[in-house]
Amino acid sequence: MEFQRDLDARGLNCPLPILKAKKALAEMESGQVLRIVATDTGSVRDFQAFAKQTGNALLAHTVENGEFTFLMRRK
């Protein structure tokens, strides 16, 4: 899937991946997609909750080699 911005949150623990994603999304236009790569094991649950709370869409998430990749569309 195409994305307009990339955020490397590897090595950061909660709540930093969410805070960095929130800042990045705020700088984006409505409908644009942000890709986030994180290593925090709690990030799946965190990004699901973040999407519900903010109205930004969590389009997909995958896990590969201990890295979690998320695609979020700005509302």
Predicted model as a PDB file, atoms N, CA, C, CB and O in Angstrom, pLDDT in the B-factor column:
MODEL        1                                                                  
ATOM      1  N   MET A   1       0.849  -1.188   0.000  1.00 87.00           N  
ATOM      2  CA  MET A   1       0.000   0.000   0.000  1.00 87.00           C  
ATOM      3  C   MET A   1       0.887   1.241   0.000  1.00 87.00           C  
ATOM      4  CB  MET A   1      -0.962   0.003   1.228  1.00 87.00           C  
ATOM      5  O   MET A   1       1.956   1.260   0.611  1.00 87.00           O  
ATOM      6  N   GLU A   2       0.433   2.252  -0.681  1.00 95.00           N  
ATOM      7  CA  GLU A   2       1.158   3.513  -0.779  1.00 95.00           C  
ATOM      8  C   GLU A   2       1.005   4.315   0.500  1.00 95.00           C  
ATOM      9  CB  GLU A   2       0.667   4.327  -1.977  1.00 95.00           C  
ATOM     10  O   GLU A   2      -0.059   4.312   1.119  1.00 95.00           O  
ATOM     11  N   PHE A   3       2.068   5.002   0.896  1.00 98.00           N  
ATOM     12  CA  PHE A   3       2.000   5.882   2.057  1.00 98.00           C  
ATOM     13  C   PHE A   3       2.757   7.162   1.742  1.00 98.00           C  
ATOM     14  CB  PHE A   3       2.578   5.190   3.325  1.00 98.00           C  
ATOM     15  O   PHE A   3       3.679   7.165   0.927  1.00 98.00           O  
ATOM     16  N   GLN A   4       2.358   8.253   2.398  1.00 98.00           N  
ATOM     17  CA  GLN A   4       2.953   9.549   2.127  1.00 98.00           C  
ATOM     18  C   GLN A   4       4.069   9.914   3.112  1.00 98.00           C  
ATOM     19  CB  GLN A   4       1.885  10.605   2.156  1.00 98.00           C  
ATOM     20  O   GLN A   4       4.919  10.754   2.817  1.00 98.00           O  
ATOM     21  N   ARG A   5       4.054   9.282   4.270  1.00 98.00           N  
ATOM     22  CA  ARG A   5       5.058   9.598   5.291  1.00 98.00           C  
ATOM     23  C   ARG A   5       5.448   8.336   6.026  1.00 98.00           C  
ATOM     24  CB  ARG A   5       4.531  10.659   6.284  1.00 98.00           C  
ATOM     25  O   ARG A   5       4.640   7.422   6.197  1.00 98.00           O  
ATOM     26  N   ASP A   6       6.700   8.296   6.459  1.00 98.00           N  
ATOM     27  CA  ASP A   6       7.260   7.130   7.133  1.00 98.00           C  
ATOM     28  C   ASP A   6       7.759   7.540   8.510  1.00 98.00           C  
ATOM     29  CB  ASP A   6       8.407   6.499   6.297  1.00 98.00           C  
ATOM     30  O   ASP A   6       8.420   8.569   8.654  1.00 98.00           O  
ATOM     31  N   LEU A   7       7.444   6.737   9.526  1.00 98.00           N  
ATOM     32  CA  LEU A   7       7.888   7.023  10.890  1.00 98.00           C  
ATOM     33  C   LEU A   7       8.605   5.798  11.445  1.00 98.00           C  
ATOM     34  CB  LEU A   7       6.686   7.422  11.801  1.00 98.00           C  
ATOM     35  O   LEU A   7       8.024   4.717  11.534  1.00 98.00           O  
ATOM     36  N   ASP A   8       9.855   5.973  11.814  1.00 98.00           N  
ATOM     37  CA  ASP A   8      10.648   4.899  12.407  1.00 98.00           C  
ATOM     38  C   ASP A   8      10.588   5.042  13.920  1.00 98.00           C  
ATOM     39  CB  ASP A   8      12.126   4.931  11.897  1.00 98.00           C  
ATOM     40  O   ASP A   8      11.224   5.928  14.490  1.00 98.00           O  
ATOM     41  N   ALA A   9       9.817   4.162  14.575  1.00 98.00           N  
ATOM     42  CA  ALA A   9       9.678   4.197  16.026  1.00 98.00           C  
ATOM     43  C   ALA A   9      10.348   2.977  16.665  1.00 98.00           C  
ATOM     44  CB  ALA A   9       8.192   4.259  16.419  1.00 98.00           C  
ATOM     45  O   ALA A   9      10.029   2.609  17.796  1.00 98.00           O  
ATOM     46  N   ARG A  10      11.267   2.360  15.942  1.00 98.00           N  
ATOM     47  CA  ARG A  10      11.976   1.190  16.475  1.00 98.00           C  
ATOM     48  C   ARG A  10      12.816   1.598  17.680  1.00 98.00           C  
ATOM     49  CB  ARG A  10      12.873   0.541  15.385  1.00 98.00           C  
ATOM     50  O   ARG A  10      13.460   2.648  17.685  1.00 98.00           O  
ATOM     51  N   GLY A  11      12.795   0.745  18.699  1.00 97.00           N  
ATOM     52  CA  GLY A  11      13.575   1.001  19.902  1.00 97.00           C  
ATOM     53  C   GLY A  11      12.887   1.912  20.904  1.00 97.00           C  
ATOM     54  O   GLY A  11      13.403   2.116  22.003  1.00 97.00           O  
ATOM     55  N   LEU A  12      11.744   2.460  20.552  1.00 98.00           N  
ATOM     56  CA  LEU A  12      11.003   3.335  21.461  1.00 98.00           C  
ATOM     57  C   LEU A  12       9.930   2.541  22.195  1.00 98.00           C  
ATOM     58  CB  LEU A  12      10.368   4.513  20.692  1.00 98.00           C  
ATOM     59  O   LEU A  12       9.282   1.668  21.618  1.00 98.00           O  
ATOM     60  N   ASN A  13       9.754   2.854  23.470  1.00 95.00           N  
ATOM     61  CA  ASN A  13       8.728   2.184  24.259  1.00 95.00           C  
ATOM     62  C   ASN A  13       7.539   3.105  24.468  1.00 95.00           C  
ATOM     63  CB  ASN A  13       9.294   1.726  25.609  1.00 95.00           C  
ATOM     64  O   ASN A  13       7.635   4.325  24.332  1.00 95.00           O  
ATOM     65  N   CYS A  14       6.414   2.484  24.803  1.00 92.00           N  
ATOM     66  CA  CYS A  14       5.172   3.195  25.067  1.00 92.00           C  
ATOM     67  C   CYS A  14       5.444   4.329  26.058  1.00 92.00           C  
ATOM     68  CB  CYS A  14       4.083   2.226  25.616  1.00 92.00           C  
ATOM     69  O   CYS A  14       6.152   4.108  27.041  1.00 92.00           O  
ATOM     70  N   PRO A  15       4.930   5.490  25.845  1.00 95.00           N  
ATOM     71  CA  PRO A  15       3.980   5.920  24.829  1.00 95.00           C  
ATOM     72  C   PRO A  15       4.632   6.610  23.625  1.00 95.00           C  
ATOM     73  CB  PRO A  15       2.980   6.845  25.448  1.00 95.00           C  
ATOM     74  O   PRO A  15       3.920   7.183  22.800  1.00 95.00           O  
ATOM     75  N   LEU A  16       5.945   6.573  23.503  1.00 97.00           N  
ATOM     76  CA  LEU A  16       6.625   7.339  22.451  1.00 97.00           C  
ATOM     77  C   LEU A  16       6.176   7.017  21.023  1.00 97.00           C  
ATOM     78  CB  LEU A  16       8.088   7.106  22.553  1.00 97.00           C  
ATOM     79  O   LEU A  16       5.996   7.954  20.245  1.00 97.00           O  
ATOM     80  N   PRO A  17       5.982   5.744  20.625  1.00 98.00           N  
ATOM     81  CA  PRO A  17       5.506   5.512  19.253  1.00 98.00           C  
ATOM     82  C   PRO A  17       4.169   6.198  18.969  1.00 98.00           C  
ATOM     83  CB  PRO A  17       5.371   4.019  18.997  1.00 98.00           C  
ATOM     84  O   PRO A  17       3.974   6.743  17.883  1.00 98.00           O  
ATOM     85  N   ILE A  18       3.257   6.175  19.926  1.00 97.00           N  
ATOM     86  CA  ILE A  18       1.952   6.813  19.751  1.00 97.00           C  
ATOM     87  C   ILE A  18       2.109   8.335  19.680  1.00 97.00           C  
ATOM     88  CB  ILE A  18       0.999   6.422  20.906  1.00 97.00           C  
ATOM     89  O   ILE A  18       1.492   8.986  18.837  1.00 97.00           O  
ATOM     90  N   LEU A  19       2.923   8.890  20.554  1.00 98.00           N  
ATOM     91  CA  LEU A  19       3.109  10.342  20.563  1.00 98.00           C  
ATOM     92  C   LEU A  19       3.742  10.833  19.266  1.00 98.00           C  
ATOM     93  CB  LEU A  19       3.972  10.758  21.751  1.00 98.00           C  
ATOM     94  O   LEU A  19       3.342  11.868  18.733  1.00 98.00           O  
ATOM     95  N   LYS A  20       4.716  10.106  18.763  1.00 98.00           N  
ATOM     96  CA  LYS A  20       5.356  10.483  17.501  1.00 98.00           C  
ATOM     97  C   LYS A  20       4.383  10.335  16.327  1.00 98.00           C  
ATOM     98  CB  LYS A  20       6.612   9.624  17.259  1.00 98.00           C  
ATOM     99  O   LYS A  20       4.378  11.157  15.410  1.00 98.00           O  
ATOM    100  N   ALA A  21       3.561   9.283  16.363  1.00 98.00           N  
ATOM    101  CA  ALA A  21       2.562   9.087  15.308  1.00 98.00           C  
ATOM    102  C   ALA A  21       1.522  10.205  15.346  1.00 98.00           C  
ATOM    103  CB  ALA A  21       1.874   7.710  15.458  1.00 98.00           C  
ATOM    104  O   ALA A  21       1.112  10.711  14.301  1.00 98.00           O  
ATOM    105  N   LYS A  22       1.101  10.585  16.538  1.00 98.00           N  
ATOM    106  CA  LYS A  22       0.115  11.654  16.690  1.00 98.00           C  
ATOM    107  C   LYS A  22       0.659  12.954  16.101  1.00 98.00           C  
ATOM    108  CB  LYS A  22      -0.257  11.849  18.180  1.00 98.00           C  
ATOM    109  O   LYS A  22      -0.060  13.666  15.400  1.00 98.00           O  
ATOM    110  N   LYS A  23       1.914  13.263  16.381  1.00 98.00           N  
ATOM    111  CA  LYS A  23       2.544  14.480  15.858  1.00 98.00           C  
ATOM    112  C   LYS A  23       2.644  14.419  14.332  1.00 98.00           C  
ATOM    113  CB  LYS A  23       3.948  14.676  16.479  1.00 98.00           C  
ATOM    114  O   LYS A  23       2.344  15.395  13.645  1.00 98.00           O  
ATOM    115  N   ALA A  24       3.066  13.267  13.809  1.00 98.00           N  
ATOM    116  CA  ALA A  24       3.210  13.113  12.358  1.00 98.00           C  
ATOM    117  C   ALA A  24       1.858  13.245  11.657  1.00 98.00           C  
ATOM    118  CB  ALA A  24       3.848  11.752  12.023  1.00 98.00           C  
ATOM    119  O   ALA A  24       1.754  13.916  10.630  1.00 98.00           O  
ATOM    120  N   LEU A  25       0.830  12.612  12.206  1.00 98.00           N  
ATOM    121  CA  LEU A  25      -0.505  12.686  11.605  1.00 98.00           C  
ATOM    122  C   LEU A  25      -1.035  14.118  11.610  1.00 98.00           C  
ATOM    123  CB  LEU A  25      -1.478  11.762  12.351  1.00 98.00           C  
ATOM    124  O   LEU A  25      -1.714  14.535  10.671  1.00 98.00           O  
ATOM    125  N   ALA A  26      -0.727  14.869  12.663  1.00 98.00           N  
ATOM    126  CA  ALA A  26      -1.201  16.253  12.758  1.00 98.00           C  
ATOM    127  C   ALA A  26      -0.599  17.121  11.661  1.00 98.00           C  
ATOM    128  CB  ALA A  26      -0.864  16.839  14.131  1.00 98.00           C  
ATOM    129  O   ALA A  26      -1.188  18.129  11.272  1.00 98.00           O  
ATOM    130  N   GLU A  27       0.562  16.736  11.166  1.00 98.00           N  
ATOM    131  CA  GLU A  27       1.240  17.507  10.120  1.00 98.00           C  
ATOM    132  C   GLU A  27       0.828  17.067   8.716  1.00 98.00           C  
ATOM    133  CB  GLU A  27       2.746  17.377  10.273  1.00 98.00           C  
ATOM    134  O   GLU A  27       1.269  17.653   7.727  1.00 98.00           O  
ATOM    135  N   MET A  28      -0.013  16.042   8.626  1.00 98.00           N  
ATOM    136  CA  MET A  28      -0.430  15.497   7.342  1.00 98.00           C  
ATOM    137  C   MET A  28      -1.819  16.000   6.957  1.00 98.00           C  
ATOM    138  CB  MET A  28      -0.414  13.968   7.384  1.00 98.00           C  
ATOM    139  O   MET A  28      -2.559  16.515   7.796  1.00 98.00           O  
ATOM    140  N   GLU A  29      -2.162  15.845   5.684  1.00 98.00           N  
ATOM    141  CA  GLU A  29      -3.488  16.229   5.210  1.00 98.00           C  
ATOM    142  C   GLU A  29      -4.459  15.060   5.355  1.00 98.00           C  
ATOM    143  CB  GLU A  29      -3.426  16.699   3.742  1.00 98.00           C  
ATOM    144  O   GLU A  29      -4.048  13.901   5.399  1.00 98.00           O  
ATOM    145  N   SER A  30      -5.726  15.373   5.427  1.00 98.00           N  
ATOM    146  CA  SER A  30      -6.767  14.363   5.542  1.00 98.00           C  
ATOM    147  C   SER A  30      -6.673  13.368   4.380  1.00 98.00           C  
ATOM    148  CB  SER A  30      -8.160  15.027   5.577  1.00 98.00           C  
ATOM    149  O   SER A  30      -6.533  13.761   3.222  1.00 98.00           O  
ATOM    150  N   GLY A  31      -6.752  12.078   4.708  1.00 98.00           N  
ATOM    151  CA  GLY A  31      -6.706  11.028   3.694  1.00 98.00           C  
ATOM    152  C   GLY A  31      -5.318  10.488   3.423  1.00 98.00           C  
ATOM    153  O   GLY A  31      -5.179   9.440   2.792  1.00 98.00           O  
ATOM    154  N   GLN A  32      -4.281  11.184   3.887  1.00 98.00           N  
ATOM    155  CA  GLN A  32      -2.921  10.696   3.666  1.00 98.00           C  
ATOM    156  C   GLN A  32      -2.620   9.536   4.613  1.00 98.00           C  
ATOM    157  CB  GLN A  32      -1.892  11.835   3.864  1.00 98.00           C  
ATOM    158  O   GLN A  32      -3.226   9.405   5.676  1.00 98.00           O  
ATOM    159  N   VAL A  33      -1.660   8.689   4.195  1.00 98.00           N  
ATOM    160  CA  VAL A  33      -1.339   7.478   4.943  1.00 98.00           C  
ATOM    161  C   VAL A  33       0.058   7.587   5.552  1.00 98.00           C  
ATOM    162  CB  VAL A  33      -1.434   6.235   4.032  1.00 98.00           C  
ATOM    163  O   VAL A  33       1.013   7.998   4.892  1.00 98.00           O  
ATOM    164  N   LEU A  34       0.149   7.212   6.817  1.00 98.00           N  
ATOM    165  CA  LEU A  34       1.402   7.182   7.569  1.00 98.00           C  
ATOM    166  C   LEU A  34       1.785   5.736   7.820  1.00 98.00           C  
ATOM    167  CB  LEU A  34       1.277   7.963   8.909  1.00 98.00           C  
ATOM    168  O   LEU A  34       0.960   4.934   8.260  1.00 98.00           O  
ATOM    169  N   ARG A  35       3.050   5.400   7.538  1.00 98.00           N  
ATOM    170  CA  ARG A  35       3.561   4.069   7.878  1.00 98.00           C  
ATOM    171  C   ARG A  35       4.432   4.206   9.117  1.00 98.00           C  
ATOM    172  CB  ARG A  35       4.368   3.435   6.685  1.00 98.00           C  
ATOM    173  O   ARG A  35       5.333   5.043   9.164  1.00 98.00           O  
ATOM    174  N   ILE A  36       4.157   3.380  10.117  1.00 98.00           N  
ATOM    175  CA  ILE A  36       4.917   3.387  11.357  1.00 98.00           C  
ATOM    176  C   ILE A  36       5.564   2.014  11.531  1.00 98.00           C  
ATOM    177  CB  ILE A  36       4.006   3.741  12.577  1.00 98.00           C  
ATOM    178  O   ILE A  36       4.905   0.988  11.366  1.00 98.00           O  
ATOM    179  N   VAL A  37       6.845   1.998  11.861  1.00 98.00           N  
ATOM    180  CA  VAL A  37       7.536   0.746  12.175  1.00 98.00           C  
ATOM    181  C   VAL A  37       7.984   0.840  13.630  1.00 98.00           C  
ATOM    182  CB  VAL A  37       8.764   0.489  11.202  1.00 98.00           C  
ATOM    183  O   VAL A  37       8.712   1.761  14.000  1.00 98.00           O  
ATOM    184  N   ALA A  38       7.549  -0.116  14.461  1.00 98.00           N  
ATOM    185  CA  ALA A  38       7.852  -0.107  15.892  1.00 98.00           C  
ATOM    186  C   ALA A  38       8.321  -1.487  16.337  1.00 98.00           C  
ATOM    187  CB  ALA A  38       6.616   0.332  16.709  1.00 98.00           C  
ATOM    188  O   ALA A  38       8.071  -2.490  15.670  1.00 98.00           O  
ATOM    189  N   THR A  39       9.007  -1.516  17.482  1.00 98.00           N  
ATOM    190  CA  THR A  39       9.457  -2.793  18.045  1.00 98.00           C  
ATOM    191  C   THR A  39       8.814  -3.069  19.401  1.00 98.00           C  
ATOM    192  CB  THR A  39      10.978  -2.802  18.182  1.00 98.00           C  
ATOM    193  O   THR A  39       8.997  -4.154  19.952  1.00 98.00           O  
ATOM    194  N   ASP A  40       8.076  -2.128  19.942  1.00 96.00           N  
ATOM    195  CA  ASP A  40       7.408  -2.290  21.232  1.00 96.00           C  
ATOM    196  C   ASP A  40       6.287  -3.321  21.095  1.00 96.00           C  
ATOM    197  CB  ASP A  40       6.847  -0.930  21.745  1.00 96.00           C  
ATOM    198  O   ASP A  40       5.390  -3.161  20.267  1.00 96.00           O  
ATOM    199  N   THR A  41       6.341  -4.373  21.906  1.00 94.00           N  
ATOM    200  CA  THR A  41       5.349  -5.447  21.790  1.00 94.00           C  
ATOM    201  C   THR A  41       3.929  -4.994  22.119  1.00 94.00           C  
ATOM    202  CB  THR A  41       5.728  -6.589  22.696  1.00 94.00           C  
ATOM    203  O   THR A  41       2.966  -5.620  21.677  1.00 94.00           O  
ATOM    204  N   GLY A  42       3.788  -3.929  22.878  1.00 95.00           N  
ATOM    205  CA  GLY A  42       2.460  -3.412  23.200  1.00 95.00           C  
ATOM    206  C   GLY A  42       1.900  -2.489  22.143  1.00 95.00           C  
ATOM    207  O   GLY A  42       0.784  -1.989  22.283  1.00 95.00           O  
ATOM    208  N   SER A  43       2.655  -2.258  21.090  1.00 96.00           N  
ATOM    209  CA  SER A  43       2.226  -1.267  20.094  1.00 96.00           C  
ATOM    210  C   SER A  43       0.977  -1.688  19.320  1.00 96.00           C  
ATOM    211  CB  SER A  43       3.349  -1.008  19.121  1.00 96.00           C  
ATOM    212  O   SER A  43       0.208  -0.829  18.890  1.00 96.00           O  
ATOM    213  N   VAL A  44       0.762  -2.974  19.137  1.00 96.00           N  
ATOM    214  CA  VAL A  44      -0.445  -3.418  18.412  1.00 96.00           C  
ATOM    215  C   VAL A  44      -1.686  -2.954  19.162  1.00 96.00           C  
ATOM    216  CB  VAL A  44      -0.462  -4.972  18.242  1.00 96.00           C  
ATOM    217  O   VAL A  44      -2.576  -2.332  18.583  1.00 96.00           O  
ATOM    218  N   ARG A  45      -1.737  -3.257  20.435  1.00 96.00           N  
ATOM    219  CA  ARG A  45      -2.875  -2.845  21.268  1.00 96.00           C  
ATOM    220  C   ARG A  45      -2.958  -1.311  21.331  1.00 96.00           C  
ATOM    221  CB  ARG A  45      -2.747  -3.442  22.703  1.00 96.00           C  
ATOM    222  O   ARG A  45      -4.045  -0.738  21.256  1.00 96.00           O  
ATOM    223  N   ASP A  46      -1.805  -0.663  21.470  1.00 97.00           N  
ATOM    224  CA  ASP A  46      -1.778   0.796  21.580  1.00 97.00           C  
ATOM    225  C   ASP A  46      -2.316   1.476  20.322  1.00 97.00           C  
ATOM    226  CB  ASP A  46      -0.359   1.273  21.855  1.00 97.00           C  
ATOM    227  O   ASP A  46      -3.107   2.415  20.412  1.00 97.00           O  
ATOM    228  N   PHE A  47      -1.888   1.001  19.145  1.00 98.00           N  
ATOM    229  CA  PHE A  47      -2.334   1.646  17.909  1.00 98.00           C  
ATOM    230  C   PHE A  47      -3.800   1.345  17.612  1.00 98.00           C  
ATOM    231  CB  PHE A  47      -1.466   1.196  16.737  1.00 98.00           C  
ATOM    232  O   PHE A  47      -4.485   2.171  17.009  1.00 98.00           O  
ATOM    233  N   GLN A  48      -4.290   0.184  18.022  1.00 97.00           N  
ATOM    234  CA  GLN A  48      -5.721  -0.104  17.862  1.00 97.00           C  
ATOM    235  C   GLN A  48      -6.548   0.868  18.704  1.00 97.00           C  
ATOM    236  CB  GLN A  48      -6.037  -1.572  18.265  1.00 97.00           C  
ATOM    237  O   GLN A  48      -7.543   1.418  18.232  1.00 97.00           O  
ATOM    238  N   ALA A  49      -6.131   1.072  19.944  1.00 97.00           N  
ATOM    239  CA  ALA A  49      -6.841   2.003  20.829  1.00 97.00           C  
ATOM    240  C   ALA A  49      -6.713   3.440  20.327  1.00 97.00           C  
ATOM    241  CB  ALA A  49      -6.299   1.896  22.268  1.00 97.00           C  
ATOM    242  O   ALA A  49      -7.676   4.206  20.370  1.00 97.00           O  
ATOM    243  N   PHE A  50      -5.533   3.797  19.855  1.00 98.00           N  
ATOM    244  CA  PHE A  50      -5.292   5.148  19.329  1.00 98.00           C  
ATOM    245  C   PHE A  50      -6.215   5.436  18.141  1.00 98.00           C  
ATOM    246  CB  PHE A  50      -3.808   5.311  18.905  1.00 98.00           C  
ATOM    247  O   PHE A  50      -6.771   6.529  18.034  1.00 98.00           O  
ATOM    248  N   ALA A  51      -6.375   4.462  17.256  1.00 98.00           N  
ATOM    249  CA  ALA A  51      -7.246   4.635  16.093  1.00 98.00           C  
ATOM    250  C   ALA A  51      -8.689   4.862  16.529  1.00 98.00           C  
ATOM    251  CB  ALA A  51      -7.160   3.411  15.165  1.00 98.00           C  
ATOM    252  O   ALA A  51      -9.367   5.737  15.991  1.00 98.00           O  
ATOM    253  N   LYS A  52      -9.161   4.087  17.496  1.00 97.00           N  
ATOM    254  CA  LYS A  52     -10.542   4.238  17.970  1.00 97.00           C  
ATOM    255  C   LYS A  52     -10.750   5.593  18.635  1.00 97.00           C  
ATOM    256  CB  LYS A  52     -10.897   3.113  18.954  1.00 97.00           C  
ATOM    257  O   LYS A  52     -11.786   6.231  18.447  1.00 97.00           O  
ATOM    258  N   GLN A  53      -9.766   6.029  19.410  1.00 97.00           N  
ATOM    259  CA  GLN A  53      -9.899   7.285  20.158  1.00 97.00           C  
ATOM    260  C   GLN A  53      -9.829   8.512  19.262  1.00 97.00           C  
ATOM    261  CB  GLN A  53      -8.823   7.374  21.214  1.00 97.00           C  
ATOM    262  O   GLN A  53     -10.493   9.514  19.530  1.00 97.00           O  
ATOM    263  N   THR A  54      -9.033   8.446  18.206  1.00 97.00           N  
ATOM    264  CA  THR A  54      -8.793   9.634  17.385  1.00 97.00           C  
ATOM    265  C   THR A  54      -9.612   9.679  16.098  1.00 97.00           C  
ATOM    266  CB  THR A  54      -7.344   9.713  17.040  1.00 97.00           C  
ATOM    267  O   THR A  54      -9.765  10.745  15.503  1.00 97.00           O  
ATOM    268  N   GLY A  55     -10.139   8.542  15.663  1.00 97.00           N  
ATOM    269  CA  GLY A  55     -10.881   8.510  14.415  1.00 97.00           C  
ATOM    270  C   GLY A  55     -10.004   8.313  13.185  1.00 97.00           C  
ATOM    271  O   GLY A  55     -10.514   8.220  12.069  1.00 97.00           O  
ATOM    272  N   ASN A  56      -8.678   8.249  13.382  1.00 98.00           N  
ATOM    273  CA  ASN A  56      -7.781   7.906  12.281  1.00 98.00           C  
ATOM    274  C   ASN A  56      -7.912   6.411  12.027  1.00 98.00           C  
ATOM    275  CB  ASN A  56      -6.293   8.303  12.600  1.00 98.00           C  
ATOM    276  O   ASN A  56      -8.052   5.631  12.969  1.00 98.00           O  
ATOM    277  N   ALA A  57      -7.868   6.008  10.765  1.00 98.00           N  
ATOM    278  CA  ALA A  57      -8.110   4.606  10.425  1.00 98.00           C  
ATOM    279  C   ALA A  57      -6.815   3.799  10.468  1.00 98.00           C  
ATOM    280  CB  ALA A  57      -8.753   4.496   9.038  1.00 98.00           C  
ATOM    281  O   ALA A  57      -5.817   4.168   9.848  1.00 98.00           O  
ATOM    282  N   LEU A  58      -6.847   2.688  11.210  1.00 98.00           N  
ATOM    283  CA  LEU A  58      -5.744   1.729  11.192  1.00 98.00           C  
ATOM    284  C   LEU A  58      -6.038   0.785  10.027  1.00 98.00           C  
ATOM    285  CB  LEU A  58      -5.600   0.943  12.581  1.00 98.00           C  
ATOM    286  O   LEU A  58      -6.878  -0.108  10.135  1.00 98.00           O  
ATOM    287  N   LEU A  59      -5.343   0.993   8.926  1.00 98.00           N  
ATOM    288  CA  LEU A  59      -5.632   0.251   7.696  1.00 98.00           C  
ATOM    289  C   LEU A  59      -5.083  -1.162   7.733  1.00 98.00           C  
ATOM    290  CB  LEU A  59      -5.064   0.981   6.501  1.00 98.00           C  
ATOM    291  O   LEU A  59      -5.717  -2.090   7.232  1.00 98.00           O  
ATOM    292  N   ALA A  60      -3.902  -1.333   8.327  1.00 97.00           N  
ATOM    293  CA  ALA A  60      -3.269  -2.652   8.364  1.00 97.00           C  
ATOM    294  C   ALA A  60      -2.162  -2.651   9.397  1.00 97.00           C  
ATOM    295  CB  ALA A  60      -2.713  -3.046   6.976  1.00 97.00           C  
ATOM    296  O   ALA A  60      -1.592  -1.612   9.731  1.00 97.00           O  
ATOM    297  N   HIS A  61      -1.872  -3.851   9.896  1.00 96.00           N  
ATOM    298  CA  HIS A  61      -0.661  -4.011  10.704  1.00 96.00           C  
ATOM    299  C   HIS A  61      -0.109  -5.415  10.474  1.00 96.00           C  
ATOM    300  CB  HIS A  61      -0.953  -3.765  12.226  1.00 96.00           C  
ATOM    301  O   HIS A  61      -0.849  -6.391  10.355  1.00 96.00           O  
ATOM    302  N   THR A  62       1.215  -5.477  10.417  1.00 97.00           N  
ATOM    303  CA  THR A  62       1.898  -6.745  10.194  1.00 97.00           C  
ATOM    304  C   THR A  62       3.043  -6.873  11.196  1.00 97.00           C  
ATOM    305  CB  THR A  62       2.423  -6.849   8.731  1.00 97.00           C  
ATOM    306  O   THR A  62       3.516  -5.886  11.760  1.00 97.00           O  
ATOM    307  N   VAL A  63       3.472  -8.113  11.398  1.00 97.00           N  
ATOM    308  CA  VAL A  63       4.610  -8.391  12.269  1.00 97.00           C  
ATOM    309  C   VAL A  63       5.600  -9.220  11.479  1.00 97.00           C  
ATOM    310  CB  VAL A  63       4.173  -9.126  13.582  1.00 97.00           C  
ATOM    311  O   VAL A  63       5.237 -10.221  10.861  1.00 97.00           O  
ATOM    312  N   GLU A  64       6.855  -8.797  11.504  1.00 97.00           N  
ATOM    313  CA  GLU A  64       7.898  -9.543  10.815  1.00 97.00           C  
ATOM    314  C   GLU A  64       9.222  -9.308  11.525  1.00 97.00           C  
ATOM    315  CB  GLU A  64       7.990  -9.130   9.321  1.00 97.00           C  
ATOM    316  O   GLU A  64       9.653  -8.167  11.694  1.00 97.00           O  
ATOM    317  N   ASN A  65       9.858 -10.386  11.937  1.00 96.00           N  
ATOM    318  CA  ASN A  65      11.167 -10.318  12.606  1.00 96.00           C  
ATOM    319  C   ASN A  65      11.166  -9.368  13.810  1.00 96.00           C  
ATOM    320  CB  ASN A  65      12.233  -9.875  11.610  1.00 96.00           C  
ATOM    321  O   ASN A  65      12.118  -8.616  14.015  1.00 96.00           O  
ATOM    322  N   GLY A  66      10.101  -9.411  14.594  1.00 95.00           N  
ATOM    323  CA  GLY A  66      10.029  -8.580  15.790  1.00 95.00           C  
ATOM    324  C   GLY A  66       9.713  -7.121  15.532  1.00 95.00           C  
ATOM    325  O   GLY A  66       9.759  -6.305  16.453  1.00 95.00           O  
ATOM    326  N   GLU A  67       9.391  -6.782  14.292  1.00 98.00           N  
ATOM    327  CA  GLU A  67       9.014  -5.407  13.958  1.00 98.00           C  
ATOM    328  C   GLU A  67       7.538  -5.353  13.578  1.00 98.00           C  
ATOM    329  CB  GLU A  67       9.891  -4.860  12.804  1.00 98.00           C  
ATOM    330  O   GLU A  67       7.043  -6.187  12.820  1.00 98.00           O  
ATOM    331  N   PHE A  68       6.859  -4.367  14.115  1.00 98.00           N  
ATOM    332  CA  PHE A  68       5.441  -4.166  13.865  1.00 98.00           C  
ATOM    333  C   PHE A  68       5.290  -2.994  12.904  1.00 98.00           C  
ATOM    334  CB  PHE A  68       4.660  -3.914  15.193  1.00 98.00           C  
ATOM    335  O   PHE A  68       5.792  -1.900  13.162  1.00 98.00           O  
ATOM    336  N   THR A  69       4.597  -3.231  11.799  1.00 98.00           N  
ATOM    337  CA  THR A  69       4.386  -2.169  10.804  1.00 98.00           C  
ATOM    338  C   THR A  69       2.897  -1.838  10.766  1.00 98.00           C  
ATOM    339  CB  THR A  69       4.903  -2.603   9.378  1.00 98.00           C  
ATOM    340  O   THR A  69       2.050  -2.722  10.644  1.00 98.00           O  
ATOM    341  N   PHE A  70       2.603  -0.563  10.872  1.00 98.00           N  
ATOM    342  CA  PHE A  70       1.223  -0.076  10.873  1.00 98.00           C  
ATOM    343  C   PHE A  70       1.026   0.917   9.749  1.00 98.00           C  
ATOM    344  CB  PHE A  70       0.866   0.567  12.222  1.00 98.00           C  
ATOM    345  O   PHE A  70       1.922   1.698   9.430  1.00 98.00           O  
ATOM    346  N   LEU A  71      -0.153   0.881   9.152  1.00 98.00           N  
ATOM    347  CA  LEU A  71      -0.543   1.892   8.174  1.00 98.00           C  
ATOM    348  C   LEU A  71      -1.779   2.589   8.700  1.00 98.00           C  
ATOM    349  CB  LEU A  71      -0.803   1.266   6.765  1.00 98.00           C  
ATOM    350  O   LEU A  71      -2.809   1.959   8.941  1.00 98.00           O  
ATOM    351  N   MET A  72      -1.668   3.901   8.875  1.00 98.00           N  
ATOM    352  CA  MET A  72      -2.787   4.690   9.406  1.00 98.00           C  
ATOM    353  C   MET A  72      -3.146   5.796   8.431  1.00 98.00           C  
ATOM    354  CB  MET A  72      -2.439   5.287  10.792  1.00 98.00           C  
ATOM    355  O   MET A  72      -2.277   6.494   7.907  1.00 98.00           O  
ATOM    356  N   ARG A  73      -4.451   5.944   8.196  1.00 98.00           N  
ATOM    357  CA  ARG A  73      -4.940   7.031   7.342  1.00 98.00           C  
ATOM    358  C   ARG A  73      -5.468   8.153   8.222  1.00 98.00           C  
ATOM    359  CB  ARG A  73      -6.050   6.528   6.367  1.00 98.00           C  
ATOM    360  O   ARG A  73      -6.275   7.932   9.124  1.00 98.00           O  
ATOM    361  N   ARG A  74      -4.992   9.366   7.939  1.00 98.00           N  
ATOM    362  CA  ARG A  74      -5.450  10.520   8.719  1.00 98.00           C  
ATOM    363  C   ARG A  74      -6.904  10.825   8.390  1.00 98.00           C  
ATOM    364  CB  ARG A  74      -4.565  11.759   8.444  1.00 98.00           C  
ATOM    365  O   ARG A  74      -7.314  10.805   7.230  1.00 98.00           O  
ATOM    366  N   LYS A  75      -7.671  11.107   9.431  1.00 97.00           N  
ATOM    367  CA  LYS A  75      -9.094  11.401   9.223  1.00 97.00           C  
ATOM    368  C   LYS A  75      -9.293  12.735   8.565  1.00 97.00           C  
ATOM    369  CB  LYS A  75      -9.844  11.368  10.533  1.00 97.00           C  
ATOM    370  O   LYS A  75     -10.430  13.138   8.317  1.00 97.00           O  
TER     371      LYS A  75                                                      
ENDMDL                                                                          
END                                                                             
